[in-house]
Amino acid sequence: DSTVELFNYVIKHGCKKIVYASSTAIYGDAPAPYKENQKLNPLNPYAVSKIRVEQFAEKLAKKHKDVTFVGLRYCNVYGPGESHKGTRASMIYQLAQQMLTKNPRIFKWGEQKRDYIYVKDVVRANLLAAQAKESCVVNCGSGKATMFNDVIKLLNEVLGTKRKPEYFENPYLGRYQDYTECDMFLAKEKLGFVPEYNTEKGIKDFYASGALVGR
């Protein structure tokens, strides 16, 4: 409801470009790599709310032909500036915090895959979206998934640790995305956006910033 109110308000006052946050959570357990035109299968209220925002933006775009709406379906954003998010912070950040003092805990057997996008890429995606010539909704990911086990290996590298994962049962079976990965073709076509950071490069930059370990 707040989004509806905000969109109507800014349009009324002359705004011609709207870039808004959606999420790859809307795909749910649909098969990856995700394409923007595939069937959606949200697994939680958060994902449903993002679908509603996209639907509302689409209606407004038809009503206001002079306003450009771009929805970015963010996929596991990580990087400096997320330390305040607590349990909502990225798994990369949360695992790093665990690994500073102990072994990291992840669901059995650490083979779940996530498409992680570094915040610097997200910033570029937003700037490009603000220049879009037509309304659209596109994925905002790195385009490549990384297993949790491999994230821990990369973190051991940058942190100089030798932590081993401790596995436990996933309590969210049936409501959990085991594999997320974005097809980034449409983002390139519509926005000219091509991610620059893979998971390894992003984690190294995150560490170099000092924000990964709270320096």
C-alpha positions as CSV (number, residue, x, y, z in Angstrom):
1,D,0.0,0.0,0.0
2,S,2.9,2.4,0.8
3,T,4.3,1.7,-2.7
4,V,1.0,2.5,-4.3
5,E,0.7,5.7,-2.4
6,L,4.3,6.7,-3.2
7,F,4.1,6.0,-7.0
8,N,0.8,7.9,-7.3
9,Y,2.3,10.8,-5.3
10,V,5.5,11.2,-7.3
11,I,3.7,10.9,-10.7
12,K,1.2,13.5,-9.6
13,H,4.2,15.8,-8.9
14,G,5.9,15.3,-12.3
15,C,8.2,12.3,-11.8
16,K,8.9,10.6,-15.2
17,K,11.4,7.8,-14.1
18,I,10.6,5.3,-11.4
19,V,13.1,2.5,-10.5
20,Y,11.8,0.1,-7.9
21,A,13.0,-3.0,-6.0
22,S,11.6,-6.4,-6.8
23,S,13.2,-9.7,-5.9
24,T,14.0,-13.1,-7.3
25,A,12.1,-14.5,-4.3
26,I,9.1,-14.3,-6.7
27,Y,10.4,-17.3,-8.6
28,G,10.2,-19.5,-5.5
29,D,11.0,-23.1,-6.4
30,A,10.6,-22.5,-10.2
31,P,13.5,-23.9,-12.2
32,A,16.6,-21.8,-12.6
33,P,18.2,-20.1,-14.4
34,Y,15.4,-17.6,-14.0
35,K,13.9,-15.8,-17.0
36,E,11.7,-12.9,-16.6
37,N,8.8,-14.4,-18.6
38,Q,8.6,-17.7,-16.8
39,K,5.9,-18.8,-14.4
40,L,6.3,-17.4,-10.9
41,N,5.8,-19.5,-7.8
42,P,6.3,-17.4,-4.6
43,L,6.8,-19.3,-1.4
44,N,6.2,-16.6,1.1
45,P,4.3,-13.3,1.7
46,Y,7.4,-11.2,0.9
47,A,7.6,-12.7,-2.5
48,V,3.8,-12.2,-3.1
49,S,4.2,-8.5,-2.1
50,K,6.9,-8.0,-4.8
51,I,4.6,-9.6,-7.4
52,R,1.9,-7.2,-6.4
53,V,4.2,-4.2,-6.8
54,E,5.2,-5.4,-10.3
55,Q,1.6,-5.8,-11.3
56,F,0.7,-2.3,-10.0
57,A,3.7,-0.8,-11.8
58,E,2.6,-2.5,-15.0
59,K,-0.9,-1.0,-14.7
60,L,0.5,2.5,-14.0
61,A,2.8,2.2,-17.0
62,K,-0.1,1.6,-19.3
63,K,-2.0,4.5,-17.8
64,H,0.9,6.9,-17.8
65,K,2.6,6.5,-21.1
66,D,5.1,9.3,-20.4
67,V,6.4,7.6,-17.2
68,T,9.1,4.9,-17.3
69,F,9.0,2.1,-14.7
70,V,11.9,-0.3,-14.2
71,G,11.7,-3.1,-11.7
72,L,14.9,-4.8,-10.7
73,R,14.6,-8.3,-9.4
74,Y,17.4,-8.3,-6.9
75,C,19.1,-11.6,-6.2
76,N,21.1,-11.9,-2.9
77,V,22.7,-8.5,-2.7
78,Y,25.9,-8.3,-0.6
79,G,28.6,-5.8,0.2
80,P,29.5,-2.9,2.4
81,G,26.6,-1.2,4.2
82,E,24.7,-4.3,5.3
83,S,26.0,-4.8,8.8
84,H,22.9,-3.3,10.4
85,K,20.6,-5.9,8.8
86,G,21.2,-8.6,11.4
87,T,19.6,-11.9,10.3
88,R,18.5,-10.2,7.1
89,A,22.1,-9.6,6.0
90,S,23.5,-11.7,3.1
91,M,24.7,-15.2,3.9
92,I,28.1,-14.1,2.7
93,Y,28.3,-11.5,5.5
94,Q,26.7,-13.8,8.1
95,L,29.0,-16.7,7.4
96,A,32.0,-14.4,7.5
97,Q,30.9,-13.1,11.0
98,Q,30.6,-16.7,12.2
99,M,34.0,-17.7,10.8
100,L,35.8,-15.0,12.7
101,T,35.3,-17.0,15.9
102,K,34.0,-20.5,15.0
103,N,33.0,-22.9,12.3
104,P,30.1,-21.8,10.1
105,R,26.7,-23.6,10.3
106,I,24.8,-24.3,7.1
107,F,22.1,-26.6,5.9
108,K,23.0,-30.2,4.8
109,W,25.1,-30.6,2.8
110,G,26.1,-27.2,1.7
111,E,25.3,-27.9,-2.0
112,Q,22.5,-25.3,-2.3
113,K,23.4,-22.7,-4.8
114,R,22.9,-18.9,-4.7
115,D,23.3,-16.2,-7.3
116,Y,25.0,-13.4,-5.3
117,I,25.3,-9.9,-6.7
118,Y,27.8,-7.4,-5.3
119,V,26.4,-4.0,-4.2
120,K,28.7,-2.1,-6.7
121,D,27.0,-3.9,-9.6
122,V,23.6,-3.1,-8.0
123,V,24.5,0.6,-8.0
124,R,25.4,0.4,-11.7
125,A,22.2,-1.4,-12.5
126,N,20.1,1.3,-10.8
127,L,21.9,4.1,-12.6
128,L,21.3,2.4,-15.9
129,A,17.7,1.7,-15.0
130,A,17.2,5.4,-14.4
131,Q,18.2,6.0,-18.0
132,A,16.0,3.3,-19.5
133,K,13.9,4.2,-22.6
134,E,11.0,1.9,-21.9
135,S,9.3,0.3,-18.9
136,C,10.5,-3.2,-18.1
137,V,11.2,-5.7,-15.3
138,V,14.6,-7.4,-15.3
139,N,16.7,-9.7,-13.2
140,C,19.5,-8.2,-11.1
141,G,22.0,-10.9,-10.3
142,S,25.5,-11.9,-11.2
143,G,24.3,-14.6,-13.7
144,K,26.2,-17.4,-11.9
145,A,25.3,-19.5,-8.8
146,T,27.8,-20.4,-6.1
147,M,27.4,-23.3,-3.6
148,F,27.5,-22.5,0.1
149,N,30.5,-24.8,0.4
150,D,32.4,-22.8,-2.1
151,V,31.4,-19.5,-0.4
152,I,33.0,-20.9,2.8
153,K,36.2,-21.8,0.8
154,L,36.4,-18.3,-0.6
155,L,35.9,-16.8,2.9
156,N,38.6,-19.0,4.4
157,E,40.9,-17.6,1.7
158,V,40.3,-13.9,2.4
159,L,40.0,-14.3,6.2
160,G,43.0,-16.5,6.5
161,T,41.0,-19.1,8.4
162,K,40.6,-22.8,8.1
163,R,37.0,-23.2,9.2
164,K,34.9,-26.2,8.3
165,P,31.2,-26.2,7.8
166,E,28.9,-27.7,10.4
167,Y,25.8,-29.1,8.7
168,F,22.3,-29.3,10.1
169,E,18.9,-30.1,8.8
170,N,17.0,-27.5,6.8
171,P,13.8,-26.7,8.8
172,Y,12.3,-24.9,5.8
173,L,11.8,-27.8,3.4
174,G,9.2,-27.0,0.8
175,R,9.6,-23.2,1.5
176,Y,13.2,-22.9,0.6
177,Q,15.0,-22.0,-2.7
178,D,17.7,-24.6,-3.2
179,Y,19.0,-23.0,-6.4
180,T,18.8,-19.4,-7.5
181,E,20.5,-18.2,-10.7
182,C,19.5,-15.3,-13.0
183,D,19.5,-15.3,-16.8
184,M,20.9,-11.8,-17.4
185,F,20.2,-11.5,-21.1
186,L,17.2,-9.1,-20.8
187,A,19.0,-6.8,-18.4
188,K,21.8,-6.4,-21.0
189,E,19.2,-5.9,-23.8
190,K,17.0,-3.4,-22.0
191,L,19.5,-1.6,-19.7
192,G,22.9,-2.4,-21.1
193,F,23.7,-3.9,-17.7
194,V,26.4,-6.6,-17.5
195,P,27.7,-7.6,-14.0
196,E,31.4,-7.0,-13.4
197,Y,31.8,-9.0,-10.1
198,N,31.6,-12.7,-9.7
199,T,31.4,-14.1,-6.2
200,E,35.2,-14.4,-5.8
201,K,35.9,-10.9,-7.0
202,G,33.0,-9.5,-4.9
203,I,34.1,-11.2,-1.7
204,K,37.7,-9.9,-2.1
205,D,36.5,-6.4,-2.7
206,F,34.1,-6.7,0.3
207,Y,37.0,-7.8,2.5
208,A,39.3,-5.0,1.1
209,S,36.7,-2.4,2.1
210,G,37.0,-3.5,5.8
211,A,33.2,-3.9,6.1
212,L,33.2,-7.7,5.9
213,V,35.0,-8.1,9.2
214,G,33.9,-4.8,10.8
215,R,37.2,-2.9,10.5
